Amino acid sequence: MGKEVATASVPGGFYSAKVARAAETAGLLRLFTSEPVARSWDVGRCRVLGRFTLTRGMSGRKVARLAAGSVPERAGQYLAWNLKKAVKAAVLRPYWALTAP
């Protein structure tokens, strides 16, 4: 398309400091994680941003509360995300160890 890529997204919770450093080295200016956090931070010149998830069937009221910064709504997503993250780590790490060449 003739344009430089300035923004990317890390899917599925695979964000790490190493990924952020690689994004910054590649010249990205913004990197979105799947982590439901409101704060952002810089890795060199790359701004790292979390994001909240909107799903099919989510009520407009719930979306509005997330957008307005509702602590209970955001905390709910944060807790659910970190529970899933712990389960993924417990299941995937042994799987990767077994399947590594």
C-alpha positions as CSV (number, residue, x, y, z in Angstrom):
1,M,0.0,0.0,0.0
2,G,3.0,2.3,0.1
3,K,2.6,3.2,3.7
4,E,4.8,2.4,6.7
5,V,3.2,0.3,9.4
6,A,3.1,2.3,12.6
7,T,0.6,0.3,14.7
8,A,0.3,-3.4,15.5
9,S,-1.7,-5.6,17.8
10,V,-0.5,-8.7,19.8
11,P,-3.3,-11.3,19.7
12,G,-4.2,-13.9,22.2
13,G,-2.3,-12.6,25.2
14,F,1.2,-13.2,23.8
15,Y,2.5,-9.8,24.8
16,S,5.9,-9.7,26.6
17,A,8.6,-7.1,27.1
18,K,10.6,-8.9,24.4
19,V,7.7,-8.5,22.0
20,A,7.5,-4.8,22.8
21,R,11.2,-4.3,22.3
22,A,11.0,-6.1,19.0
23,A,8.1,-3.8,17.9
24,E,10.0,-0.7,18.9
25,T,13.1,-1.9,17.1
26,A,10.9,-2.5,14.0
27,G,9.8,1.1,14.2
28,L,6.3,0.7,15.5
29,L,4.9,3.7,17.3
30,R,1.9,1.9,18.9
31,L,1.4,-1.7,20.1
32,F,-1.9,-2.9,21.4
33,T,-2.0,-5.8,23.8
34,S,-5.0,-8.0,24.6
35,E,-4.6,-7.0,28.3
36,P,-7.6,-5.2,29.7
37,V,-5.8,-2.3,31.3
38,A,-6.5,1.5,31.0
39,R,-2.9,2.7,31.5
40,S,-0.4,2.8,28.7
41,W,3.4,2.8,28.8
42,D,6.4,3.4,26.5
43,V,9.0,1.0,25.4
44,G,11.5,3.4,23.7
45,R,9.4,5.3,21.1
46,C,6.7,2.7,21.0
47,R,3.5,3.3,23.1
48,V,2.0,0.1,24.5
49,L,-1.8,0.2,25.1
50,G,-4.1,-2.3,26.6
51,R,-7.7,-2.8,25.4
52,F,-11.0,-3.9,26.7
53,T,-13.1,-6.5,24.8
54,L,-16.5,-5.9,23.4
55,T,-18.4,-9.0,22.5
56,R,-21.5,-9.9,20.5
57,G,-24.5,-9.7,22.7
58,M,-22.8,-7.2,25.1
59,S,-25.4,-4.7,26.1
60,G,-25.0,-1.0,25.1
61,R,-25.2,-0.2,28.8
62,K,-22.2,-2.4,29.6
63,V,-20.2,-0.9,26.7
64,A,-21.0,2.6,27.9
65,R,-19.9,1.7,31.4
66,L,-16.6,0.3,30.1
67,A,-16.0,3.4,28.0
68,A,-16.8,5.6,30.9
69,G,-14.2,3.9,33.0
70,S,-16.5,1.9,35.4
71,V,-14.2,0.3,37.9
72,P,-16.4,-2.8,38.4
73,E,-16.8,-3.4,34.7
74,R,-13.1,-3.0,34.0
75,A,-12.1,-5.0,37.1
76,G,-14.4,-7.8,35.9
77,Q,-12.6,-8.0,32.5
78,Y,-9.2,-7.7,34.2
79,L,-9.9,-10.6,36.6
80,A,-11.4,-12.8,33.9
81,W,-8.5,-12.1,31.6
82,N,-5.9,-13.0,34.2
83,L,-7.7,-16.2,35.2
84,K,-7.7,-17.2,31.5
85,K,-4.0,-16.2,31.3
86,A,-3.1,-18.4,34.2
87,V,-5.0,-21.4,32.7
88,K,-3.3,-20.9,29.3
89,A,0.1,-20.8,31.0
90,A,-0.6,-24.0,32.9
91,V,-1.9,-25.8,29.9
92,L,0.2,-24.4,27.1
93,R,3.7,-24.4,28.7
94,P,3.7,-28.2,29.1
95,Y,2.3,-28.7,25.6
96,W,5.0,-26.5,24.1
97,A,7.7,-28.3,26.0
98,L,6.4,-31.7,24.6
99,T,6.1,-30.5,21.1
100,A,9.3,-28.4,20.8
101,P,11.8,-29.8,18.2
